Amino acid sequence: MADHEDVVEDAIANSTDDEPASRRKVSGAITNGAPKAAPPAPRRRPLPDALRDAGIDLNNAAEKVARLVSDDRFTANKDQVTPHLRGHLRNTVEVCQDLLDQLATDQG
């Protein structure tokens, strides 16, 4: 009985002027049990694992671009792909240089 009293008290305490406690809400609270706590936030992957995998993905992407540029069709399509690819490569170089600088600074 004490459990039901706690549920009733919680239902009444959580009521507001906009949503007053009613017999239906209190009865539903008793029937369904006390409100369930929110599920815990999902845990993030350990940073070393995430960075290792990101580094592998980055290396694989760079190797893929190098393979595509060495494809025999590249010369025929160079004018079409260069403007788009050049922007991506410049951005990637800048980001990677900033990361290298940050790693060097952190190492003291």
N, C-alpha and C positions, 0 to 999 in steps of 0.2 A: 504494500500500500504506500509505503514511503516513496517508492520509485514513481508511482502515479502522481503523488503530491508534488514531487519535484518537477515533473513534466507539466503539470497544471500551472505551477508557479512560473515556470519558464515561459509558457504560452501567454500567460497574463503579463508578465514582465516585458515580453517582446512585442506586446501590442502597442499600437499608436492610435492617435485620434483618427487618422486616415484609415487604419486597419484595426479596429477594436477587437478585443478577444470576444469570441462567440462560443456558444455551446458546440457548434460544429467544429471550430478550430481546436478547441480544447479537447473534444472527443477524438478528433483526428490525430492530435498530438499524442494522446494516450494510446490509440490504436496503433499508430505508426512508430511509437517509441519516441524517445528524445530526439531532437534534431541532430542529424549527423554532422560531425565536424567536417570542415572543408578538407579535401584531400591535400596532402602535403605537396608543396611545389616540386616539380620534377627536378631530379638532381642533374647537375651539369656534368659532362664528361670531365675527367681530370685534364687540366690544361696541357701537361706534357704529351698526353696521348693525342689530344686534338691538334696540337701544333705539329707533332710528328706526322700525322696523317695529312694535314694541310700542306706541309713541306713536300711530301711524296706526291700529292696531287699537283702541286705547282711544278715540280720537276717533270711529271708526266705530261702536263699541258705544254711546257716548253719543248719537250722532245717531240710532241705531236706536231706543233707548229713547224719545227725544224724539218720533220719528215715531209710535211705538206709543201714547204717551200722548195725542197729538193725534188719534188715530183716533176716529171717531165712536162706536165701541163702548166706549170707555174709561169713560165716565160710568156705563154700565150695569154694568160689571165692576169699578169702582173699589174697592168694599168688599172684594172677593175678592182683588185683587192688591196692595192697599196695604200690608198687613203684611209681605209677603214682599219687595216692591220697596223699601219704605222702609229695611229693614235693609241691603240691597245698596247702596242709594244712600248711606246714612250711612257705611258702610265704605269705599266708593269715595272719597267726599269726604275722609275722614280720611287714607287712604293717599295721595291726590293732594296734600293739604295738607302732609303730612310730606315728600313728594318735592320739592314746591316750596320748602319751608323748607331742605331739604338742598342744593338747587341754589343758593339764595340765599346760604347759608353758605359753600359752596365757591367762590363767585365773589368773596368777600371784600368 
